[in-house]
Amino acid sequence: MAQSHEFDLTVEDSVGLTQILTRIDSSNVTLSTTPGAGEARIAEYLIKWLEYRKIETHKIETVAGRPSVVGVLRGSGGGKSLMLNGHIDTVSLNSYECEPLSGHIGQKNGRPTIFGRGALDMKSGLAAEMAALAYIKANNVPIRGDVIFTAVSDEEDASQGTQDLIAAGWRADGCVIPEPTNRVLITAHKGFVWFEVDILGTAAHGSDPASGVDSILQAGWFLAALEEYQSKLPSDDMIGRASLHCSLINGGEEPSSYPAKCTVTVEFRTIPVQTDESLRSDLNNMLNEIAKVKPTFRFAEPRLTLSRPSHKLPVEHSLVQQTAEIAREVYATDVSIESMAIWCDAALLSAVGTPTIVIGPAGQGLHAKEEWVDVESIRETEQIFIRLISKFCN
């Protein structure tokens, strides 16, 4: 297999770059049961591509083999900085039906498309950012603020790359992430929070009901309370209603024993008014209310195992309005401003003061057996970024 540095460094158009990036295996190492190739090879290509253009280049690698890359075009001073953020990892190749690294151009619905794992999610968006960067550099387009290209690792799993980027101190006055939004401008999305709740019983032989307390049966009361709580979850005018579901339940040792513990994992899909502590408080109140009416009901303090914040940038923000205006020009039609169901790194960047929007190419097959991206939508995304840099950074 060709090494990443053997790929053509002279390519500057977004379509050609999408093909190159798709042909580099950057499947996430930790995401699937079969470890992927990781981000080292694609990061190597990006570094050489940036250095070839004499663009200031940085590498961030706090976890061995999980690098992220930063490229900076410095402005003349006095303007706003714009971050172009995109992830370089993909989900597993194992679920792809045929030639996951082909990057070939075919057709879908009578339109030219590029096929391959990650072509849509999100190497085409990354390629559009690179092409925009190359255009600004090659044509000496005057900018006052900096353009910061950030190609991050591990977004598909733990967002290690963007967290490393933030920890290293990278910030901007605005950021755009080209996740595949099918030409929709995204300004908000839900967060997600995981809690584990242990419902406690008493272990005993199955023939000794006087001694045993069945934690699994006791958990049923908690599940019923969660269902009632679910009906009262808050709603947001942009993002919609918060939600929850019980994603995992585990308890018991063998059929002839009373289970001493039953663990329920609850995932909350959150909106801005919800916090980790408000959710923890709600769970504790729920558990204590059950214990008041059920004398045998015991539980451990709910454990927070993962938390990702929600994201909401006001539609009135200048970054949103400027991008919407540019997108209308490029698409030759009104652009819809919406929220999206899935989570992305926008929330992490916004949480540290970098206002972030999401807009990107069109296609289908995210994490599916066949993935493809519309060629024209890649070029449109490139044009949006070129115009946004010229406008926002001056």
ChimeraX attribute file (.defattr): number of C-alpha atoms within 10 A of each C-alpha:
attribute: neighborCount
match mode: 1-to-1
recipient: residues
	/A:1	4
	/A:2	8
	/A:3	11
	/A:4	20
	/A:5	16
	/A:6	8
	/A:7	17
	/A:8	14
	/A:9	17
	/A:10	10
	/A:11	15
	/A:12	19
	/A:13	18
	/A:14	27
	/A:15	23
	/A:16	17
	/A:17	24
	/A:18	30
	/A:19	22
	/A:20	25
	/A:21	26
	/A:22	30
	/A:23	23
	/A:24	25
	/A:25	24
	/A:26	27
	/A:27	24
	/A:28	25
	/A:29	21
	/A:30	17
	/A:31	16
	/A:32	14
	/A:33	9
	/A:34	12
	/A:35	12
	/A:36	20
	/A:37	20
	/A:38	22
	/A:39	25
	/A:40	20
	/A:41	18
	/A:42	27
	/A:43	27
	/A:44	17
	/A:45	21
	/A:46	23
	/A:47	21
	/A:48	18
	/A:49	22
	/A:50	22
	/A:51	14
	/A:52	11
	/A:53	14
	/A:54	12
	/A:55	19
	/A:56	14
	/A:57	18
	/A:58	14
	/A:59	16
	/A:60	16
	/A:61	17
	/A:62	14
	/A:63	10
	/A:64	7
	/A:65	15
	/A:66	20
	/A:67	25
	/A:68	29
	/A:69	24
	/A:70	24
	/A:71	24
	/A:72	17
	/A:73	20
	/A:74	15
	/A:75	18
	/A:76	12
	/A:77	13
	/A:78	12
	/A:79	15
	/A:80	19
	/A:81	25
	/A:82	25
	/A:83	26
	/A:84	27
	/A:85	26
	/A:86	27
	/A:87	28
	/A:88	34
	/A:89	31
	/A:90	31
	/A:91	25
	/A:92	26
	/A:93	25
	/A:94	15
	/A:95	13
	/A:96	18
	/A:97	13
	/A:98	14
	/A:99	14
	/A:100	22
	/A:101	21
	/A:102	17
	/A:103	24
	/A:104	18
	/A:105	17
	/A:106	14
	/A:107	15
	/A:108	15
	/A:109	7
	/A:110	7
	/A:111	11
	/A:112	15
	/A:113	25
	/A:114	26
	/A:115	29
	/A:116	30
	/A:117	36
	/A:118	32
	/A:119	35
	/A:120	33
	/A:121	31
	/A:122	26
	/A:123	30
	/A:124	38
	/A:125	32
	/A:126	32
	/A:127	29
	/A:128	31
	/A:129	30
	/A:130	26
	/A:131	26
	/A:132	26
	/A:133	26
	/A:134	22
	/A:135	17
	/A:136	19
	/A:137	15
	/A:138	11
	/A:139	8
	/A:140	9
	/A:141	12
	/A:142	14
	/A:143	23
	/A:144	17
	/A:145	23
	/A:146	23
	/A:147	26
	/A:148	23
	/A:149	23
	/A:150	26
	/A:151	26
	/A:152	27
	/A:153	34
	/A:154	27
	/A:155	20
	/A:156	21
	/A:157	15
	/A:158	15
	/A:159	17
	/A:160	20
	/A:161	28
	/A:162	25
	/A:163	17
	/A:164	19
	/A:165	23
	/A:166	14
	/A:167	10
	/A:168	11
	/A:169	9
	/A:170	16
	/A:171	20
	/A:172	21
	/A:173	18
	/A:174	23
	/A:175	23
	/A:176	25
	/A:177	25
	/A:178	31
	/A:179	25
	/A:180	25
	/A:181	18
	/A:182	15
	/A:183	21
	/A:184	21
	/A:185	22
	/A:186	26
	/A:187	24
	/A:188	29
	/A:189	27
	/A:190	27
	/A:191	23
	/A:192	21
	/A:193	20
	/A:194	21
	/A:195	21
	/A:196	20
	/A:197	24
	/A:198	23
	/A:199	27
	/A:200	23
	/A:201	23
	/A:202	16
	/A:203	19
	/A:204	18
	/A:205	14
	/A:206	16
	/A:207	11
	/A:208	13
	/A:209	12
	/A:210	9
	/A:211	12
	/A:212	18
	/A:213	22
	/A:214	25
	/A:215	26
	/A:216	22
	/A:217	14
	/A:218	21
	/A:219	25
	/A:220	12
	/A:221	16
	/A:222	22
	/A:223	15
	/A:224	11
	/A:225	16
	/A:226	18
	/A:227	13
	/A:228	11
	/A:229	14
	/A:230	15
	/A:231	11
	/A:232	11
	/A:233	14
	/A:234	15
	/A:235	15
	/A:236	14
	/A:237	6
	/A:238	18
	/A:239	21
	/A:240	16
	/A:241	15
	/A:242	22
	/A:243	18
	/A:244	19
	/A:245	14
	/A:246	16
	/A:247	11
	/A:248	11
	/A:249	15
	/A:250	12
	/A:251	19
	/A:252	17
	/A:253	12
	/A:254	9
	/A:255	9
	/A:256	12
	/A:257	19
	/A:258	25
	/A:259	24
	/A:260	20
	/A:261	26
	/A:262	21
	/A:263	21
	/A:264	22
	/A:265	20
	/A:266	20
	/A:267	19
	/A:268	23
	/A:269	23
	/A:270	30
	/A:271	26
	/A:272	18
	/A:273	11
	/A:274	17
	/A:275	16
	/A:276	19
	/A:277	10
	/A:278	11
	/A:279	17
	/A:280	16
	/A:281	13
	/A:282	13
	/A:283	20
	/A:284	17
	/A:285	12
	/A:286	15
	/A:287	23
	/A:288	15
	/A:289	13
	/A:290	18
	/A:291	16
	/A:292	10
	/A:293	9
	/A:294	12
	/A:295	8
	/A:296	15
	/A:297	22
	/A:298	19
	/A:299	21
	/A:300	14
	/A:301	13
	/A:302	21
	/A:303	13
	/A:304	17
	/A:305	10
	/A:306	13
	/A:307	16
	/A:308	20
	/A:309	25
	/A:310	26
	/A:311	27
	/A:312	24
	/A:313	20
	/A:314	13
	/A:315	16
	/A:316	9
	/A:317	11
	/A:318	13
	/A:319	22
	/A:320	22
	/A:321	14
	/A:322	15
	/A:323	22
	/A:324	22
	/A:325	14
	/A:326	19
	/A:327	26
	/A:328	14
	/A:329	14
	/A:330	18
	/A:331	15
	/A:332	9
	/A:333	9
	/A:334	13
	/A:335	18
	/A:336	13
	/A:337	17
	/A:338	16
	/A:339	20
	/A:340	18
	/A:341	12
	/A:342	11
	/A:343	18
	/A:344	24
	/A:345	25
	/A:346	27
	/A:347	23
	/A:348	19
	/A:349	23
	/A:350	20
	/A:351	14
	/A:352	13
	/A:353	12
	/A:354	21
	/A:355	27
	/A:356	30
	/A:357	24
	/A:358	25
	/A:359	25
	/A:360	30
	/A:361	27
	/A:362	24
	/A:363	24
	/A:364	17
	/A:365	18
	/A:366	18
	/A:367	17
	/A:368	15
	/A:369	15
	/A:370	17
	/A:371	22
	/A:372	28
	/A:373	32
	/A:374	26
	/A:375	22
	/A:376	15
	/A:377	23
	/A:378	31
	/A:379	22
	/A:380	20
	/A:381	28
	/A:382	30
	/A:383	23
	/A:384	25
	/A:385	27
	/A:386	21
	/A:387	17
	/A:388	22
	/A:389	25
	/A:390	16
	/A:391	15
	/A:392	21
	/A:393	21
	/A:394	18
